[in-house]
Amino acid sequence: MTATLELGALVADTATWHRVCAVDELELSWGEAALIAGRQVALFRTGPSEVFAVAHEDPATGAHVMARGILGSRGTRPTIASPLHKEVYDLETGECFGTAAVRLETFSSRISDGFIEVEV
């Protein structure tokens, strides 16, 4: 857990792991949207034991469409392209390859006991 000191008060980071669905419910190379702790999150399963979670909101437009994006890669880096303007983002870091000032929010994800879990 991380904490920051703000105006003399200790403010704790309250991110926790949330069980979302069985890993077999998310198809390979396909995105799905999920509501996790009040946040719209796009989930992607890129391999049998590899999942990614990013904000469902397209940072360039504000539309909640990222789960319908196009999966790909830049070298060894897994990517998602927005279905609206085709901006390409790194699934691990959220970096936008076309516009440095734009970034897609990413969340830690894992597979535990056959379930996808996301830290929000």
N, CA and C of each residue as an Amber inpcrd file, in Angstrom:
protein
   360
   0.8500000  -1.1640000   0.0000000   0.0000000   0.0000000   0.0000000
   0.8950000   1.2260000   0.0000000   0.4870000   2.2450000  -0.7700000
   1.2270000   3.4890000  -0.7870000   0.4130000   4.5450000  -0.0770000
   1.0850000   5.5590000   0.3820000   0.3930000   6.6440000   1.0630000
   1.0890000   7.9460000   0.7170000   0.3390000   9.0360000   0.7500000
   0.9220000  10.3470000   0.5140000   0.5120000  11.2630000   1.6500000
   1.3560000  12.2230000   1.9300000   1.0600000  13.1990000   2.9700000
   0.4690000  14.4190000   2.2940000  -0.7410000  14.7890000   2.6830000
  -1.4070000  15.9120000   2.0480000  -2.0050000  16.7970000   3.1190000
  -1.5290000  18.0200000   3.2070000  -2.0070000  18.9970000   4.1810000
  -2.0150000  18.4380000   5.6050000  -0.9620000  17.7210000   5.9550000
  -0.8310000  17.2260000   7.3150000  -1.6200000  15.9620000   7.6030000
  -2.3610000  15.4420000   6.6360000  -3.1610000  14.2310000   6.8590000
  -2.5900000  13.1010000   6.0240000  -2.6930000  11.8990000   6.5130000
  -2.2310000  10.7300000   5.7860000  -3.3810000  10.2280000   4.9210000
  -3.1560000  10.2040000   3.6010000  -4.1800000   9.7470000   2.6600000
  -3.6830000   8.4340000   2.0700000  -4.3940000   7.3280000   2.3130000
  -3.9520000   6.0120000   1.8460000  -4.5180000   5.7020000   0.4750000
  -3.7420000   4.9680000  -0.3190000  -4.1930000   4.4590000  -1.6100000
  -5.1030000   3.2750000  -1.3100000  -6.3370000   3.3070000  -1.7870000
  -7.3120000   2.2820000  -1.4280000  -7.5480000   1.2690000  -2.5320000
  -6.6140000   1.1340000  -3.4650000  -6.7690000   0.1550000  -4.5470000
  -6.7610000  -1.2550000  -3.9690000  -7.7100000  -2.0680000  -4.4190000
  -7.7850000  -3.4600000  -3.9710000  -8.0570000  -4.3540000  -5.1730000
  -7.7840000  -5.6520000  -5.0050000  -8.0220000  -6.6360000  -6.0530000
  -9.4910000  -7.0170000  -6.0680000 -10.0710000  -7.0830000  -7.2730000
 -11.4760000  -7.4520000  -7.4610000 -11.5530000  -8.6490000  -8.4040000
 -12.2690000  -9.6940000  -7.9900000 -12.5020000 -10.8520000  -8.8600000
 -13.5840000 -10.4680000  -9.8530000 -13.2810000 -10.6270000 -11.1550000
 -14.1860000 -10.1490000 -12.1960000 -14.9680000 -11.2840000 -12.8340000
 -14.2670000 -12.2980000 -13.3430000 -14.9300000 -13.4090000 -14.0120000
 -13.9630000 -14.5680000 -14.1360000 -14.4900000 -15.7300000 -14.4830000
 -13.6300000 -16.8780000 -14.7630000 -12.8390000 -16.5720000 -16.0260000
 -11.5790000 -16.9470000 -16.0530000 -10.7260000 -16.6490000 -17.1980000
 -11.2900000 -17.2580000 -18.4810000 -11.9400000 -18.4010000 -18.3950000
 -12.5130000 -19.0530000 -19.5810000 -13.7070000 -18.2910000 -20.1640000
 -14.2800000 -17.3420000 -19.4070000 -15.3970000 -16.5490000 -19.9120000
 -14.9380000 -15.4130000 -20.8280000 -13.6470000 -15.1260000 -20.8110000
 -13.1080000 -14.0750000 -21.6720000 -12.3770000 -14.7370000 -22.8360000
 -12.8930000 -14.5300000 -24.0370000 -12.3220000 -15.1740000 -25.2160000
 -10.9420000 -14.6120000 -25.5300000 -10.0940000 -15.4680000 -26.0860000
  -8.7690000 -15.0290000 -26.5260000  -8.8960000 -13.9600000 -27.6050000
  -8.0380000 -12.9510000 -27.5350000  -7.9720000 -11.8750000 -28.5350000
  -9.2730000 -11.0960000 -28.6690000  -9.9780000 -10.9790000 -27.5620000
 -11.2650000 -10.2950000 -27.5760000 -11.3570000  -9.4110000 -26.3430000
 -12.0380000  -8.2870000 -26.4390000 -12.2140000  -7.3980000 -25.3080000
 -13.6250000  -7.4430000 -24.7610000 -13.7430000  -7.2080000 -23.4750000
 -15.0470000  -7.0880000 -22.8090000 -14.9710000  -5.9440000 -21.8110000
 -16.0790000  -5.2770000 -21.6120000 -16.1610000  -4.2060000 -20.6210000
 -16.7240000  -4.7560000 -19.3220000 -16.2300000  -4.2300000 -18.2130000
 -16.7120000  -4.6350000 -16.8920000 -16.7930000  -3.4000000 -16.0030000
 -17.7530000  -3.4000000 -15.1080000 -17.8660000  -2.3350000 -14.1110000
 -17.2240000  -2.8620000 -12.8350000 -16.0980000  -2.2650000 -12.4420000
 -15.3390000  -2.7330000 -11.2960000 -15.1830000  -1.5790000 -10.3170000
 -15.7580000  -1.7190000  -9.1490000 -15.6750000  -0.6780000  -8.1140000
 -16.0750000   0.6900000  -8.6710000 -17.1200000   0.7110000  -9.4900000
 -17.6180000   1.9550000 -10.0540000 -16.8420000   2.4760000 -11.2490000
 -15.8400000   1.7360000 -11.7240000 -15.0190000   2.1370000 -12.8660000
 -15.3340000   1.2540000 -14.0660000 -15.4540000   1.8660000 -15.2500000
 -15.6170000   1.0920000 -16.4780000 -14.2290000   0.6720000 -16.9530000
 -14.0160000  -0.6420000 -17.0100000 -12.7140000  -1.2050000 -17.3420000
 -12.8650000  -2.1190000 -18.5520000 -11.8970000  -2.0590000 -19.4750000
 -11.8570000  -2.9530000 -20.6240000 -10.8510000  -4.0610000 -20.3240000
 -11.2810000  -5.3130000 -20.4870000 -10.4380000  -6.4760000 -20.2230000
 -10.0780000  -7.1530000 -21.5330000  -8.8330000  -7.6150000 -21.6270000
  -8.3560000  -8.3080000 -22.8130000  -7.5700000  -9.5350000 -22.3960000
  -7.8500000 -10.6500000 -23.0330000  -7.0900000 -11.8930000 -22.8200000
  -6.2920000 -12.1370000 -24.0900000  -4.9760000 -11.9610000 -23.9930000
  -4.1210000 -12.0630000 -25.1730000  -3.4290000 -13.4140000 -25.2870000
  -3.5260000 -14.2240000 -24.2640000  -2.9310000 -15.5550000 -24.2640000
  -3.6020000 -16.3900000 -23.2000000  -3.2920000 -17.6820000 -23.1320000
  -3.9510000 -18.5580000 -22.1530000  -3.8340000 -18.0630000 -20.7110000
  -2.7220000 -17.4070000 -20.3860000  -2.5450000 -16.9330000 -19.0120000
  -2.1160000 -15.4710000 -18.9730000  -2.5370000 -14.6850000 -19.9760000
  -2.1610000 -13.2730000 -20.0380000  -3.4050000 -12.4080000 -20.2240000
  -3.6550000 -11.5310000 -19.2480000  -4.7970000 -10.6240000 -19.3100000
  -4.3300000  -9.2010000 -19.0360000  -5.0500000  -8.2540000 -19.6260000
  -4.7580000  -6.8380000 -19.4270000  -6.0550000  -6.1190000 -19.0900000
  -5.9290000  -5.0550000 -18.2950000  -7.0740000  -4.2310000 -17.9330000
  -6.6940000  -2.7660000 -18.1330000  -7.5450000  -2.0490000 -18.8670000
  -7.3310000  -0.6260000 -19.1250000  -8.6620000   0.0950000 -18.9420000
  -8.5990000   1.4120000 -18.8780000  -9.8260000   2.1960000 -18.8150000
 -10.6440000   1.9520000 -20.0760000 -11.9360000   1.8240000 -19.9250000
 -12.8210000   1.6300000 -21.0770000 -12.9810000   2.9440000 -21.8530000
 -12.6640000   4.0600000 -21.2100000 -12.8110000   5.3790000 -21.8230000
 -11.6280000   5.6950000 -22.7400000 -11.9280000   6.0140000 -23.9680000
 -10.9210000   6.4390000 -24.9400000 -10.3930000   7.8020000 -24.4830000
  -9.1040000   7.9140000 -24.1610000  -8.5950000   9.1830000 -23.6450000
  -8.6260000  10.3260000 -24.6570000  -8.6710000  10.0290000 -25.9330000
  -8.6930000  11.0730000 -26.9530000 -10.0880000  11.6540000 -27.1690000
 -11.1420000  10.8560000 -26.9180000 -12.4980000  11.3110000 -27.2180000
 -13.4390000  11.3250000 -26.0190000 -13.1230000  10.5550000 -24.9720000
 -14.0050000  10.4490000 -23.8160000 -15.0950000   9.4060000 -23.9760000
 -15.1820000   8.7730000 -25.1420000 -16.1980000   7.7420000 -25.3790000
 -15.7500000   6.4240000 -24.7310000 -16.6970000   5.6900000 -24.1820000
 -16.4050000   4.4070000 -23.5410000 -16.4910000   3.2850000 -24.5870000
 -15.3440000   3.0560000 -25.2690000 -15.3230000   2.1390000 -26.4080000
 -14.0950000   1.2240000 -26.4630000 -13.1730000   1.3430000 -25.5350000
 -11.8890000   0.6450000 -25.6700000 -12.0130000  -0.8700000 -25.7080000
 -13.0440000  -1.4400000 -25.1010000 -13.2170000  -2.8970000 -25.1470000
 -13.4630000  -3.3800000 -26.5730000 -13.8420000  -2.4890000 -27.4600000
 -14.0830000  -2.8420000 -28.8630000 -12.8840000  -2.4890000 -29.7420000
 -11.7620000  -2.1700000 -29.1150000 -10.5610000  -1.8170000 -29.8430000
  -9.9490000  -3.0140000 -30.5400000  -8.9200000  -2.7480000 -31.3140000
  -8.2560000  -3.7730000 -32.1120000  -6.9390000  -4.1360000 -31.4410000
  -6.8060000  -5.4080000 -31.0540000  -5.5730000  -5.8800000 -30.4290000
  -4.4830000  -6.0520000 -31.4660000  -3.2480000  -5.8090000 -31.0500000
  -2.1070000  -5.9780000 -31.9430000  -0.8290000  -5.9570000 -31.1420000
   0.2590000  -5.5720000 -31.7920000   1.5400000  -5.4590000 -31.0880000
   2.4540000  -4.5290000 -31.8640000   3.3840000  -3.9580000 -31.1510000
   4.4920000  -3.1940000 -31.7190000   5.7440000  -3.8900000 -31.2220000
   6.3210000  -4.7310000 -32.0490000   7.4280000  -5.5720000 -31.6040000
   6.8900000  -6.5680000 -30.5900000   7.4420000  -6.5570000 -29.3900000
   6.9790000  -7.4650000 -28.3320000   5.9550000  -6.8070000 -27.4150000
   5.5980000  -5.5600000 -27.6940000   4.6690000  -4.8160000 -26.8300000
   3.2270000  -5.0300000 -27.2820000   2.3650000  -5.5950000 -26.4230000
   0.9540000  -5.7690000 -26.7840000   0.2550000  -4.4100000 -26.8340000
  -0.6250000  -4.2410000 -27.8310000  -1.2710000  -2.9480000 -28.0340000
  -2.7780000  -3.0870000 -28.2110000  -3.4420000  -1.9440000 -28.0400000
  -4.8670000  -1.8140000 -28.3440000  -5.0310000  -0.5270000 -29.1520000
  -5.7520000  -0.6170000 -30.2580000  -6.0410000   0.5640000 -31.0730000
  -7.4810000   0.9780000 -30.8170000  -7.6860000   2.2380000 -30.5470000
  -9.0300000   2.7520000 -30.3320000  -9.8870000   2.4850000 -31.5700000
 -11.1300000   2.0470000 -31.3830000 -11.9870000   1.8110000 -32.5440000
 -12.4650000   3.1060000 -33.2070000 -12.2500000   4.2590000 -32.5710000
 -12.7210000   5.5190000 -33.1500000 -11.6910000   6.1700000 -34.0630000
 -10.5350000   6.5370000 -33.5250000  -9.5330000   7.2490000 -34.3220000
  -8.2670000   6.4340000 -34.5420000  -8.2970000   5.1860000 -34.1080000
  -7.1920000   4.2410000 -34.3230000  -5.8950000   4.6360000 -33.6250000
  -5.9720000   5.4850000 -32.5790000  -4.7810000   5.7540000 -31.7620000
  -4.3650000   4.4280000 -31.1330000  -3.0590000   4.1320000 -31.1420000
  -2.5530000   2.8570000 -30.6380000  -1.8970000   3.0780000 -29.2810000
  -2.2810000   2.2240000 -28.3080000  -1.7850000   2.3260000 -26.9360000
  -1.1050000   1.0270000 -26.5190000  -0.0660000   1.1490000 -25.7180000
   0.6040000   0.0060000 -25.1200000  -0.3010000  -0.5280000 -24.0030000
  -0.6660000  -1.8000000 -24.0460000  -1.5530000  -2.3780000 -23.0360000
  -0.9220000  -2.4470000 -21.6480000   0.3960000  -2.4870000 -21.5670000
   1.0630000  -2.5760000 -20.2670000   1.2470000  -1.2140000 -19.6080000
   1.6020000  -0.2030000 -20.4020000   1.9400000   1.1060000 -19.8310000
   0.9050000   2.1890000 -20.0940000   0.0500000   2.0130000 -21.1100000
  -0.9200000   3.0260000 -21.4860000  -0.3600000   4.0890000 -22.4140000
   0.9310000   3.9910000 -22.7420000   1.5700000   4.9610000 -23.6290000
   0.8680000   4.9760000 -24.9820000   0.6200000   6.1740000 -25.5040000
   0.0580000   6.3340000 -26.8420000   1.2180000   6.4850000 -27.8170000
   1.2630000   5.6590000 -28.8490000   2.3630000   5.7000000 -29.8000000
   2.2820000   6.9040000 -30.7350000   1.0920000   7.4580000 -30.9340000
   0.9370000   8.5670000 -31.8780000   0.9710000   9.9430000 -31.2510000
   0.5070000  10.0700000 -30.0050000   0.4280000  11.3680000 -29.3460000
   0.9540000  11.2240000 -27.9240000   2.1430000  11.7400000 -27.6850000
   2.8060000  11.5560000 -26.3850000   2.0120000  12.1420000 -25.2200000
   1.2150000  13.1640000 -25.4610000   0.4700000  13.8130000 -24.3820000
  -0.7600000  13.0180000 -23.9470000  -1.1390000  12.0080000 -24.7120000
  -2.3240000  11.2020000 -24.4040000  -1.8750000   9.8790000 -23.7990000
  -2.5600000   9.4310000 -22.7480000  -2.2110000   8.1750000 -22.0900000
  -3.4950000   7.4560000 -21.6770000  -3.5150000   6.1500000 -21.9000000
  -4.6280000   5.2930000 -21.5040000  -4.3510000   4.7550000 -20.1070000
  -5.2970000   4.9050000 -19.1980000  -5.0980000   4.4050000 -17.8390000
  -5.0710000   2.8800000 -17.8440000  -4.1160000   2.3010000 -17.1400000
  -3.9780000   0.8490000 -17.0430000  -4.1750000   0.4130000 -15.5980000
  -4.5690000  -0.8440000 -15.4300000  -4.7690000  -1.4180000 -14.1070000
  -4.0070000  -2.7390000 -14.0240000  -3.4880000  -3.0490000 -12.8600000
  -2.8400000  -4.3450000 -12.6610000  -3.8990000  -5.4310000 -12.7730000
  -3.5340000  -6.5260000 -13.4250000  -4.4640000  -7.6510000 -13.5720000
  -3.6930000  -8.9450000 -13.4000000  -4.4210000  -9.9860000 -13.0280000
  -3.8020000 -11.2890000 -12.8290000  -4.8620000 -12.3760000 -12.9470000
  -4.3800000 -13.6000000 -13.0830000  -5.2630000 -14.7660000 -13.0440000
  -4.9510000 -15.4960000 -11.7510000  -5.9750000 -15.7170000 -10.9480000
  -5.8190000 -16.3870000  -9.6550000  -6.9080000 -17.4380000  -9.4990000
  -6.4960000 -18.6730000  -9.3200000  -7.4460000 -19.8050000  -9.1600000
  -8.4680000 -19.8700000 -10.2880000  -8.0320000 -19.5390000 -11.5220000
  -8.9090000 -19.6290000 -12.6820000  -9.7920000 -18.4160000 -12.8900000
  -9.5940000 -17.3540000 -12.1110000 -10.4070000 -16.1330000 -12.2280000
  -9.5230000 -14.9410000 -12.5650000 -10.0830000 -14.0060000 -13.3370000
  -9.3950000 -12.7520000 -13.6210000  -9.6580000 -11.8100000 -12.4650000
  -8.5880000 -11.2100000 -11.9670000  -8.6920000 -10.2250000 -10.9020000
  -8.0250000  -8.9450000 -11.3720000  -8.6230000  -7.8010000 -10.9970000
  -8.1240000  -6.4870000 -11.4030000  -7.9750000  -5.6260000 -10.1580000
  -6.8770000  -4.8940000 -10.0950000  -6.6460000  -3.9870000  -8.9720000
  -7.1200000  -2.5910000  -9.3540000  -8.1690000  -2.1470000  -8.6740000
  -8.7390000  -0.8070000  -8.9250000  -8.7740000  -0.0600000  -7.6090000
